[in-house]
């Protein structure tokens, strides 16, 4: 990429690009050890007054400036995203201090041991170069740091491990789901959540406002901005917001030397660093790598394998929304989940598909969203609304999708960001395995709904894939010819470049990825520390 | 996202890429600045058929829906050609088929014209006006009060919270006695 005049040069020991879940955890871990860390974030801190749930019209705010889709939000920190393929992914992400976690629900799972060896056990995808046990110490740190609520004793959790805090209340609808699971005899357990059931480390317990994706005014929902970042900044880390990185720089030896970025005034600046860590999420990371072309790396940085941008995995996601004759208390309670089931998580040889899915038993929708989904215009509007509002609850289905090269993200030079940098195109088509797995997920969720007392269900299906989980596009592996980073999250091609976010997942498991993203980040911080002290 | 989208909108929604910069605060609607008086009458009649009133609920026309649409148009001039053409199309059809202004014809005739607009004549305009009407309606305090009264859903709880009894974890006893159910990696 051609250079232009830069304004000033900053230096740091470790440069972190992206202040989301991974960037925050990694910066915290290194800065607590006295490492000089500078983080560049293209978004900004979220102002309290901009949190929709601080206002009674939060539903409308959530559709406008807080919209999870960058294609609708189109804020100053966003870049264009166009979603293509037979099952286009409705990509959801935020650029902010906290990254996309500012709009998450706080489901907080560990992966299962089998998730790391799906190729060996099921001939599915690829194996990870690390194992569940490698992440356990980091899962534990993360659970304590964030104050994860849940309960030990789950027979589906390895060694029935515990959580930092007791489970959050499940309320009326949660008890309906419990009844349903018990009728069916299925495994289920209290949903582990990054939501405080008790006061923890200066943050207050959740008061059950619900609809957590629209922002948590109290801070009971664990975010990078109220957990890792305050401690990291106290330890001396530097965080520059509204800084859009254009390119990671390399020297003739093929080492990363820093980055070029546009500051909040649009001036081009350079940062020089000994180590560079990219934490830009499953779209932003491959975008930056592919933009960082040079004579030494003509196909993009760290892309000798050709795998950068490939193997895009958003999970096989949909919802089954159950209707009950009784009311569901949809207006309060942590929205992310009450209880959840991994009964169908592992491969069952009697199925015609491999791997499995999670079912998370959640709450219902709010009036505007319900109206948009269910209430026709005209005379039938009010009857439909009254039928659905506060009489529904949702089962979210999340299934494992295999890495496939044709599911990918690419640069889009036809749709540029405000700095003239390319946007992103995503391509996604469900595999036959994913279709069968998804159909079974809907069938089982429907079975649960009726067992819990529902009188009808509805589902959006798979025409558009819910796009919270952006995984696999700079994957981890032992073989440099078919992976981008090694088991330490270090790029095969660039010895002092690390990539830590959902892009480094080899396979995606069938649960929300944030906990594993942060565990990987904490582990990568240890690996960076060990490498420089070796 | 999936839980805030219409399932049957047009393939190309001109409102979608403008949503991020078109938030209008509750105190930011007031004088009509974009629409002329004739179009205000037409649009008011239009939104009144999108969400009609009954003995329990107000119609969208009784609220500040037109003011909301006008404020959105002020923030997003790109929408003006689409919406103004849609409003004008409704008026033209009413005059052609009924010899009167859209706002003056019977409700059934208005509805028939809107069906035609939604299907063929002004799909994009219809979709945008529908979404804006729903937004304006379900953020209005009188409507939120009726939502609470009629469905039990209390928006106040969503911003202030409400107590819930702690999870009775004894309910998990059955499952806790079941054998381990995960595969080890070794």
Interface residues (C-beta under 8 A of the other chain):
Chain A: X53 X54 X55 X56 X57 X58 X59 X60 X61 X62 X63 X64 X65 X67 X68 X69 X71 X72 X73 X74 X75 X78 X90 X92 X112 X113 X114 X116 X117 X121 X131 X132 X151 X153 X154 X155 X156 X157 X158 X160 X166 X167 X168 X169 X170 X171 X174 X175 X178 X181 X182 X187 X188 X189 X190 X206 X207 X208 X209 X210 X211 X217 X319 X327 X330 X331 X332 X333 X342 X343 X345 X346 X365 X366 X367 X368 X369 X371 X372 X373 X377 X378 X379 X381 X382 X385 X386 X389 X390 X391 X460 X464 X466
Chain B: X1 X2 X3 X4 X5 X6 X7 X16 X17 X18 X19 X20 X21 X22 X23 X26 X49 X50 X51 X52 X54 X56 X57 X111 X114 X130 X131 X133 X134 X135 X137 X138 X139 X141 X144 X147 X150 X151 X152 X153 X154 X155 X156 X157 X158 X159 X160 X161 X162 X163 X164 X165 X166 X167 X169 X171 X172 X174 X175 X176 X178 X179 X180 X181 X182 X183 X184 X185
